Amino acid sequence: MISSAFKLKVVASLLLAFAGSASAAVYTNVPAGASTGLPFASFGNAANPSGDSPKVGQVFSLAEASLLSSFSFYALGNTSASIQLNVAQWNPDTNAQNQAVNTVGSNLLTTTFNAVETYNAAGGYTTLSFENLGLSLNAGTKYIAYLTSSDASVTGIQLSRTQTTVDATGFGLGNAYNSTIPGQGWQLPFNGNGFLSLQYTAVTAAAAVPEPESYAMMFAGLALVGAVAKRRKQA
């Protein structure tokens, strides 16, 4: 008689085969590490004309549907603050990169935890990392991952920024921020050479589509487990 432990191993193996393998992709515009010598974007809750924006982030798009696993930004100096990550669709009505009035859709994700902050003394920057996001995103749709803080005392955080917008894969589309100047709304800065970009690193995971053989194996295995269960019941 086949043991219950053996049946559980069979079922587990079949589920793994059915799920397929997962592949991870890393997108970053600072493959050699963040740098601090370039212009920065000011994030915080100070009122205009401080230069702070209460919502600062990166517009991006994926070539294929994926799960967003993690997203990291980089701040100048040793930063310690209560910061959350939000992800929403960028210009949801048009899917445009930039238009006269940019809009952001309802949040698809808002973290219930703060960024994990890791200070790099040699580089002079702090990594603001958000892990285990598990957010499903569509191919070709423009999104924005942006920072907020519910702490009113958070002001003057300088987020590292680059002069060019895209990484090698074309993931990043530009640094966007919600202006505190009345009537301006969401802005996507342009410096004459292209859209500016925050320095970032994002990781996605895409589940492979099961092969036909995986389906056949799963059904055969389930039939076997069912037959064993029926036999034990009759006995």
BELVENMO-V102955 format. One record per backbone hydrogen bond with DSSP energy under -1.0 kcal/mol. NH is the residue of the N-H (numbers start at 0). CO is the residue of the C=O. If there is no record, write none. Layout:
BEGIN
nh: {NH;NH}
co: {CO;CO}
END
This chain:
BEGIN
nh: {6;7;8;9;10;11;12;13;14;15;16;17;18;19;22;24;26;28;32;40;42;43;44;49;52;55;56;57;58;59;60;65;66;67;68;69;70;71;72;74;75;76;78;83;85;86;87;89;90;94;104;107;108;110;114;115;117;119;123;124;125;126;127;128;129;132;134;136;139;142;143;144;145;146;147;153;156;158;159;161;169;172;173;174;175;176;177;178;183;186;190;195;196;198;200;201;202;203;204;205;207;213;214;215;216;217;218;219;220;221;222;223;224;225;226;227;228;229;230;231;232;233;234}
co: {2;3;4;5;6;7;8;9;10;11;12;13;14;15;205;203;201;199;29;158;156;52;153;46;41;146;175;144;173;142;170;136;204;134;202;202;129;200;127;125;157;123;76;147;145;108;143;141;102;90;88;86;86;84;82;128;126;124;119;119;74;117;72;115;70;68;67;65;61;59;87;57;85;55;83;150;42;40;73;196;166;58;58;195;56;186;54;184;180;176;193;188;161;159;71;26;69;24;66;22;20;210;210;211;212;213;214;215;216;217;218;219;220;221;222;223;224;225;226;227;228;229;230}
END
